[in-house]
Amino acid sequence: MARYKPIHNGLKLLPVDFDRQVLPGSFEHALCHLVDHELDLSDFHSRYKNDTEGAPAFDPAALIKIILLAYSRGIISSRKIEAACRENVLFIAMSGDSRPHFTTLAAFVSELGDTVAKLFAQVLLICDRQGLIGREMFAIDGVKLPSNASKAKSGTREDYQRQVTKMEAAAQKMLDRHRQADAAPTDEAVVQREAKQLVRLQREVTQLRAWLANNTEDRKGAKGAVRLSNRTDNESAKMATSKGVIQGYTGVAAGDEKAQIIVDAQAHGTGSEHELLLPVVAVTAALRMDTTVITADAGYHSEANLKALAEQQVEAYVPDNGYRQRDERYADQDAHKAKPDPLWDKTKKAKKTRCFTPSDFQLADDHTHCLCPAGKRLYGNGSNCTFNGYAAMKFRGAEQDCVSCERRHECLRKPDKTKTRQVAFFQGTRPGPESHTDRMNVKIDSDMGRAMMTRRFATVEPVFGNVRGNKQLNRFTLRGRTKVDGQWKLVCLMHNIEKLAHHGYAA
């Protein structure tokens, strides 16, 4: 029988040279060189006032190395990072065997605030010095991630007030039952259970009352509409994603085309992407040249954004939602949508019975009236109307015909509330001044515009593929926009250091 050398598993005492664990050309080697020789950490050192009194603190340089190394390995949890500093030789070498507690790591990340923005800017300057920023095109995109907030505790002040009223009524009923139980014998276990429920209700009512007292107004959106508040993190937002509704933040990044360096990273508590375009454009102004092109997807498109970009003379390509329908390259996209997805079922659900559309109505040749599917006449009540720049003719049914019609449920969405049906026939665009959207559509539909959209995909999508796919960033672990913004900048900072390492920095 063949003989083999023994293989040792489990605990073994070995002499380890920490300096030899960090290999040249690796991410951790580039990270160590940056932190030890390039980055200015004076803002971190100024926080400590223990020159003569107090216990020794952990070196901020070591904490930065630990956090960024953990993020590069897809480790976000402070408890898992602490375990790695005890058990993983590379983490032990990077930390100098300092073994910080998880509370120290969590507090360090949450207290970074604006300081991490300075680190991000310093690394960006080094990337520029290494020739990794081309300034030909900046591609902007974002990702919506859950935060450390409860989606169930979202609502308006009116919703919270209604909850308080219901809870107080439920608590009063429990108190009444307790008084009745004092007068007559009852099950002691039931009494104790309801007593615990009463304590929880009263605590919840107290918290709600305190929140309402501290937040005297509802959150407002960009156009003044009421935006849902959240009792656990009022700066986060409830937003729709392809995998359902989440309570979280949108992490926005602007990537440079040359080496996919992230030139700006911001986190915002809103799911309305069109609100986030101009802040990124403003921050990247110092890095852009006159010939730099800004690209973004349809979520950032709005007439106001396009107008602002035109006024600032920023060359940009921002498509509308219908640009793929106008591009023959996407003619077969429905076939791909029909394919099964292991993460999400994209098959169409059974639709409700649809109402009659304008195509079901017959317009008279002289345009004086139209006939509904039931054969009743609808009379004109607006022959010179405009909807979103399109000329239209409006018709309304007579109340005596619609109220008694047997096909009301097929014609009206709310037949119990709506008396008569209205229908509009569009007659083409209304002549007028060309909008910024019209001009942008011409650019997007050109050969150059389609090429720019392809280049945008190749620039910014791999960035989010690295952050979400490779690094497994599935959620933010902090609360408050400032803290979440700092964590998002840390992740993007790690991405840029990876790019430096891949291009031979400090090798």
Buried (B, 14 or more C-beta within 10 A) or exposed (E): EEEEEEEEEEEEEEEEEBEEBBEEEBBBBBBBBBBEEBBEBEBBEEEEEEEEEEEEEBBBBBBBBBBBBBBBBBBBBBEBBBBBBEEBEBBBBBBBEBBBEBEBBBBBBBEBEEBBBBBBEBBBEBBBEBEBBBBBBBBBBBBBBBBBBEBEBBBBBEEBBEBBEEBBEBBEEBEEBBEEBEEEEEEEEEEEEBEEEBEEBBEBBEEBBEBBEEBEEBBEBEEEEEBBBBBBBBBBBBBEEEEEEBBBBBBBBBBBBBBBBBBBBBBBBBBBBBBBBBEBBEBBEEBBEEEBBBBBBBBBBBBEBBEBBBEEEBBBBBBBEEBBEEBEEEEEEEEEEEEEEEEEEEEEEEEEEEEBEEEBBEBEEEEEEBBBEBEBBBEBEEEEBEEEEEBBBBBBBEEEBBEEBEBBEBBBEEBEEEEBBEBBBEBEEBEEEEEBBEEBBEBBBEEEBBEBBEBBEEBBBBBBEBBBEBBEBEEBBBBBBBBBBBBBBBBBBBBBBBBBBEBEBBE
